[in-house]
Amino acid sequence: MNPREAEKPKSFIVGGADIAAPPLQPALYLVATPIGNLSDITLRALETLSGADVLACEDTRVTRILLQRYGIRRRMTAYHEHNEAEATPRLIAAIEEGKSVALASDAGTPLVSDPGFRLVQAAQEKGLRVVPVPGPSAVLTALTASGLPTDSFLFAGFLPTKSKQRENRLEALIAVPATLVFFESPRRLAASLGAMESVLGQRQAVVARELTKAFEEVRRGTLDALAAHYAEAGAPKGEVVICVAPPGEAGPADSQETDRLLLALAAEMPAAKAAGEVARMTGGRKSELYQRLLDLKEGRGGD
């Protein structure tokens, strides 16, 4: 008898009902898991976590809590940034042997500021199937609750920890005509908000933390007001997501922010086009912005 056929049927429990997990085809399955509230798991994710031949996760202790909630008893293997190099070939070999491999991060969607890129790349290079099992995402949860524009956004991950590198990264984002979304450590929150205000200018922003949990907070305000709040209150608890409004979304454009936009865009395109882009972002008049850019280039910007 095939050893796999002799195994105990794979299942999970929802609302007291024991549900059988259907067999999975050989592939790499990327399973999104709850970012806080364990009820946010999808049925397809439970089927995959229960039914996969191999379950790889960032931290087995964290994933075990989720599995226990839904009556899933199984072995797990660790897959994180410190063992990616050695673990990736083993997981790829398992798929090539005809097994299904599921990858789950601690919370949210795998690969979004979490390990897994190397594994997906290796699977694609071998011609193996990669199957996304979508679900919770801290990026989208914060964005939709922020009240900031959602038609265009840029996820910028974690900012560098060193101040100069952080400043350089933010300068590269000044002219992006989209809501910016960042992850941040609670202990660096106030400093990062202050750096954002200094580089990006005065913009509306949102700090979202403990999303979907009991003490969820979505705090709105200008960057300087938020920086002042967290500098006084101290480092908050929980995972933090920062959303920052696009240029010109904070009401009448700040003159220094407008100047930064003009110069940043002028470094990449003709002056007239740069003025037109800034006019679109801020609602200003293209002719006035064009003249302002000429003044800045000629060193007459300090009027």
Buried (B, 14 or more C-beta within 10 A) or exposed (E): EEEEEEEEEBBBBEEEEEBEBEEBEBBBBBBBBBBBEEEBBBEBBBBBBBBBBBBBBBBBEBBBEBBEBBBBEBEBBBBBEEEBEEBBEBBBEBBEEEBBBBBBBBBBBBBBBBBBEBBBEBBEEEEBEBBBBEBBBBBBBBBEBBEBBEEEBBBBEBBEEEEEEBBEBBEEBBBBBBBBBBBBBBEBBBBBBBBBBEBBBBBBBBBBBBBBBEEBBBBBBBBBBBBBBBEEEEEBEBBBBBBBBBBBBBEEBBEEBBBBBBBBBBEEEEBBBBBBBBBEBBEBEBEEBBEBBBBBEEEEBEE
